[in-house]
Amino acid sequence: MSTIDRITLIPVAAPFKHSFTLGSGSASGSNMTGAVLFVKLETDDGHVGWGEQRALPTWSYETIETMVAAIRHHLGPLVIGLSPFDVELFQARANRALSPSVSNGMPFARVAIDIAMHDLAGRIAGQPIHRLLGGKITDTIPLCSAIGADTPGEMAQRAEESSDYHAYKIKITGNVQLDIERIRAVSRVTAGKPLWLDANQSYSPSSMARLLNGISDLTQLVCAEQPVASTDWFGMAAIRARSSVPIAVDEGCFTSGDVAKLARFEAADLVVVKICKSGGIRNSLKTAHVAQANGIEILASGLTDCGVGFAAAVHLFSTLSLSLPAELNGPELLAELFVDGLRFDAGHIVVPDAPGLGITVNEDKLREHKLRIDA
């Protein structure tokens, strides 16, 4: 039986194609790069698996430095000596070492290891990750374009440039009148395709009511995501109770336990599933299954992932029924994914069928973009 005997961390500055702004702040730095941690796991008999996670402290608290430190000093030693198939054992050890507290403990750091374990297990078994999860239900996944907050004209132009995509997620920032202008500008050029709003916690219940009243005539509008602060579940419930538009939760829901609370509070119609929030691929499945059991629909998203994280999400979401095209925006926003083997077709991603993640990591390119981290 193969056992993991080496872990290598490669922090990388991933270059963006253009700036991208959320309601909670910029998603690409002034130098137009994003900090991403790649994890390489090796077994005693020569197998290699890759994991990845982006750091985005304007979205959640983990930084590239804390991720490196958490893995180097706490999580990394827990995976040494395990079989790549011991994912649940690793997660149990991680929960003891870094307490989940109220929701989830250092999920970004642990997910990079979790993805690498899945990649290793698939390569050893000769099977794609989706088959380890029960198998895909689709060969391709339609994609949703991410439109960052900007002037209405710039946002409309971005939407026109991504006309191959099958839906549009529009970032809004809490300025009611400006956001109405932004949404209307995008709606005029998107040929009736679904519009998915994302406030990234930038609204209050009263200001969200004014926004939704101002665009009530737009039949393209499918849902509004995370209007209020991640901790304001009662605000979410208040908005949902008086909204004609379905309300989605993202930053306010990291785990399957969070979904159970949301269901009790009747605070959301949909939940955004991101592998990074759950801390692992199978943890994400648990979130999705609890949501579906409570009548809460599934939206697929990522955190502007490079190729490893993107491929992991594709495997996961190929096993689930999604309410909208997947908003996996790494290929759209990043100038470099650091992998080969991804295939796109008319705004769809083809689900890989090769073993593990089904892609090849370009380690030379990773090292060309390597960040120096003191942690």
N, C-alpha and C positions, 0 to 999 in steps of 0.2 A: 504493500500500500504506500503510495506517494505521501510524503509529509513535507510541510512547508519548513524550509530551513534558512530562508534569507528574505529580507524585505529591504527595498531600496526606495527612497523618496526623491522625487525630482520636481521641485517647485519651478513653475514656468510662467513667463509673462506672455499671455496669449494675445496676439494683435487683433484689434477690432477693425472692421471696414469703415465704420462711422460711429459717431457718438450715439448713446442710447440712454434716455432719461426716464426714470420711474417717478411715481408719486412720492416715493420715499427718498429720492435722490438719484444721483448719476449712477448708472450701471457700468460705465467705462470711465477710467480715470483720465486725468488731463494729458497723460502720455498715450492715451488710446490703447491701453492694454488692460487685461484682467488677470488677476493672480489665480493660477490653477495648480493644484497639487496632483501629480501623477504618482501612483504607487505600483511598484513592480514586485510581485511575489514569485519566488523560485522554489522548486521542490528538490528534494535530495536526489531525485532521478532525472533532473534536467528539464522539467516542464516549467513554463513561464506563463503567468497571468497578469493582466493589467487592470488597474482601477484608476479612477479620477474623481476629483471634486473641485469645483470652483469656490473660491472665497468671495463673499459679497456682504461685508459687514453693514452696508446700508440696507440690506434686506433681512439678514439675521446675524447673530452676534459673533460667529466664528470668523477669525481672520486667517490668513495664510500662516502667520506665526503660531497661532494657537493650534491649528491643525497639525503642523509639523511637530510641535512640542507634544501634543496629545498622543500622536502615533509613536514618536520616538521614545517617549518615557513611559507611556501607559498602555496603549492599545497594541502596538507592534509586538512587544514580548508575549502578548496573549495568543497570538496567531502562530508563533513559532512552535513547531512540533505537532500541529493539527493536520489532519487530512483536509484538502480543499473542500471536501463534502461536509465538513463539520461547521456549517454556517451558523446553525442555531446554538451550538456550543460556544462559538466565538461571541455571538451576541449576548448570551447569558453571562459570559465572563466580563464583557464590556459593561454590562449593566451593573455588575458588582464593583468594577474598578472606577467607573465614572457614573455616578448615580443619575438615573433619568429624572430624579426629582419630581416635579409636577407633570412633566410631559415627556421630554426626550433629552438625553445627555450627550452632548458633542456629536450630533448625528452626522454632520458634514465630515468630520475626521473618520468616523467609523465606516461611512458608506464607501470610501475609497478602497478600504480593505475588503469590504463585503463584495463589491463588484469584481475585484481581482480574484477572490475566492471562487465566485461563480464562473469567471472566465477560465480559471484553472480547471475546475471540475468539468466544465463542458469540453475542454480540450482533451482531458484525460479520458472522458467517456466517449469522445468522438461525436458529441451531440451539441447543437446550438442551445444557448441558454433557455430560449423559449420552450424547448422540449423538456428541459429539467423542471419547468414550472407547470407542465401539463399540456403544453403545445399551443401554437398560435391558432387563432380563429380567422386570420386574414393574412394574405400574402403582402399587402401593401397598406400603408397608413397615410391618409391624406393629412396635409400639414396646414397649419394656421400661421399667417404672417404676423409678426410682432411690429407694431407701429409705435415707436417711442414718442414721448411728449415733446412737442416742438411747436412752431407756428402752424396754424391751420394749413397754409399752403404747402409747407414742407411735409407735413404728415400726409396730405393728399398725394403729393408726388411719390412718397415712399410706397403708398398703397398701389399706385399705378405701376410702379416698378416691380411689384410682387403680384402681378395679375394672374400668375399660374397657381397661386395659393387658393385654398378653398374656404377660408374664413379669415377674419382679421381681429386681432386683439389690439385694442386702442388704449394706450396708457393715458390716464388723466391725473390731474395734480391737485384738485381741491378748489380751483378757481372756477366757479360755476359758469359764468358767462363765457370765459375763454374755452372751457371744456365743451360747452355746447357748440361753439364755433368749430372746434377741432373735430368733434364727432360728426357734425353735419358735413364738413369738408370731406372727410373720408367716405361718408355714406354716398356722396354724389359720384364717386369714381369706382365703387366696388361692385357694381352690377348686381345689386340685390343679394350678395353673399352675406352670410351671418356676421354680425358684429358682436364682439365680446369685450366689454369694458373692464378695465383693471385700474382701480384707484390706489392700490398699494397703501392703504390705511390713511389716505389723505383727506377724507371727508368726515363730517359729523352726521348724525341721523337727519337733522333738519336741512343741512345743505344738500345732502343726497336726495332728499325729497324734492328740493327745488330743481336739481339737475334732471331727475327723471321726469318731472312735470314738463320741463322745457324741451324734452325730446320724445314725448309720449306718442307722437305721430310716426316715429320711425319703426316700420315693421321689421326691419333687419335686426333690430336689437334682440339678442338672445339671452344675455345675462349680464349682471354687474358683479364684479369680483372684489372682495375684501374692501368695502367702502370705509370701514372704521378701524381703529387700532386693534391689533391682534388679540389684546386682552379684553376687548369690549364685546363680549359675547351677547350681553343684553342689548347693546346698541344694534348688533347684527339682527337680533330677534325683532327689535322695534322696527327696523327698516323693512325686514321681510314681511312683517304683519301688514304693512300699508303699501307695499310696492306691487305694481302690476308686472314688474320684471323679475324673473327668477334671480335669487341672490346666491352667489358662490363664495366659499370661504377658502383662503389659502394660508396666509401667515398665521391665522388663528387656529390651525389644525395640523399638527405634526404626526399624530399617531392614531391607531385604531381606537384607543381610549378616548382621544379627543373627539373622534367622530361620534362615539356613543353619547358623550355629553352634549354635542351639538344637536343630536337627534332629540334628546330629552328637552332641550331648550327651544326646539323648533326654530333654530337660528339660521338654517341654510337649506337651499334646494339642491345645491351641487357642491362637491368638494373637489379642489384641485389636488391631484396626486403628483408629488415630486419625489423621486427616489431619495434626494438629499435630505428632505425633511424627515423621512421615516428612518433614515440611518441604514437602509438596506433594501434589496430587491424584494425579498419575501415579506419584510415588514410593510412594504408598500402594498403588496397583495392583501395583507391583513386589513389595512386601511380601506382598500377598495371593497373588500367583501363585507366588512361591517357597514360601510356606507350603503351598499346595494341592499343589504338585509333590512335597512331602515328607510328605504325609499329615497335615498339621496343619490343623485346621479354623479357620474365620474367625468371629470375634465383632466386632460393629460397636459403636463407642462414640465419644463426643466429650468435650469438657471444659466442659460447661455452656455451650454456644455460644449467642450471639445468632443472629438470623435469617440472617445471611450465612453464618457458619460452619456452621450447621445445614443450610441449603439445599445447600451444597457437599457435606456428608456424605451427604445424601439422594441427590444425583446419583451420587456414587461408589458407595454401597451398593446402588443399584438395578441396578448392573451385575454384582453378585457374589452367589454363593450363600452365605447366612448360616446358622449353626448355631442361632441363637436370635434372637428379636426384637431390634431395634436399640436399644441404650441411649443414646439421644440426648436428654438430659434438659433441655436449655435451655427448651423450652416448658413443661415441668412445674415447673421451679424458679425461672425468672426472671419478674419482673413486667412486663418490657418487652423485646421482641425487636428493635425499631427497623426492622421491615420490614412490608410488606403483600404479600399474595399467597400465603401458605402456606395449604394446605387440609388439614384433619384429618377423619377419618371413622372412628368407632368404634374408637379406639385405633390407627389407622393414619395415616401421613402419605402424602398423594397426591404422587407424583413430579411436579415441575413440568415442563411441556412448552414453556413460552415460552422465547425465546432467552436464552442465558447462564444465570445462576442461576434465572431465571424469577420473580424477585421485584422489588419496588420498595423501595429504601432511603429511609427518612424522615430526610433530612439535617438538617431543623430539629430533630427530637427528639434526634439525636446531639449537636448543638451545645448543646441545653438541658442535657444531662448531661455536658458536656465536662469532662475533668480537666486541670489545669495540671501539666505535666511538665517538669522541668528535666533535659535530657539532651543 
